[in-house]
């Protein structure tokens, strides 16, 4: 699959793709977060955590959100708190320790974890001592299993050698570096100065310390980017040779990130230029031997994500693509999301509201969703599209005892235009396959099966970023 994406007709892609540029979810969940309601509160989450049909041996994934950053990158739409005050991280640690204990106590059986990921914000905004304290608090409640994947997102501008040592001492084995773009003009516009040397030195330290996997996050579509300028960034990245690369589309979501209004519209590459930048980067990654995992992720052929793609065990959750199929995910910290077998729950977004809720009742749930039978079936279909690029009708029948083509006759009819454009192929039993070109538009294909999207579109609310 990796090579055939490379073999797409770029002229055809440039002609077709602009027609599919529309706002749409990234499907790290289904139903997506805007559907969730406040009626799903901390007590309902507590009840779902306490369900008794979970075995201690079942997999468990943990996410820890550390919201602090030293300065604001102007493209950023993450949930973060820009601060240099020391008392905020100290208070945060007290609260998250309380939250971890509350979740552990709500569970019917003690559980060990198969995966842990720290994101933000900037987790290495915490001092090495604070990193150790937080890791200990999480693992005291949920011991990590042998061979677990333990990963962290870091900002090379604030991550020291002492951090790297502390992270490894905790047992972290994967590290993800925010890079975005190495060009000075772009870095100036996005308010993020980060040299190649600084980034390469951190990779070197991480590899020397024993990290098994290094990921780079890049963004295309930023102000002043051109095909040539981003090609230089891509070539520099390839010379450093991370194990995984995430190539995100810049999301212009000014209703979430007001500071993005500071980007003069004329500074941003137009949709055609943005598309050409993306196709150039994909071409170079594949040429360098990376496998296209899906949407915006690339990995070396021996990486476990690439293996999971080949074995059809790849899944998607709030951390993106994952090898952890069908396991509960518990999120800690402000805005963190938890995904249980039949429910989603999200904690209060602001640091103050989250702290107050944790202090009052241990759990800080502000909204969530209990899945219906229809949600479960559609989630299955959307996950297959996003992770495998196909839906096999016999597998749908086995999972839900129903005929896929009959159950989704209207949706399949709506896919006809994508079939005509060479994005999707259909079999007589209704099975569908996303083509090489269509893999660049997985979100658009999945959107066809989203039962909530028509109403969200009618409401006119700005909820999602653009699909390309
Ligand atoms: S991009 Fe990362 S470092 Fe920059 S403000 Fe956002 S979360 Fe913080």
Boltz pocket constraint, residues with backbone or C-beta under 6 A from the ligand:
constraints:
  - pocket:
      binder: B
      contacts: [[A, 68], [A, 69], [A, 71], [A, 72], [A, 73], [A, 76], [A, 77], [A, 78], [A, 80], [A, 120], [A, 121], [A, 122], [A, 155], [A, 178]]
      max_distance: 6.0
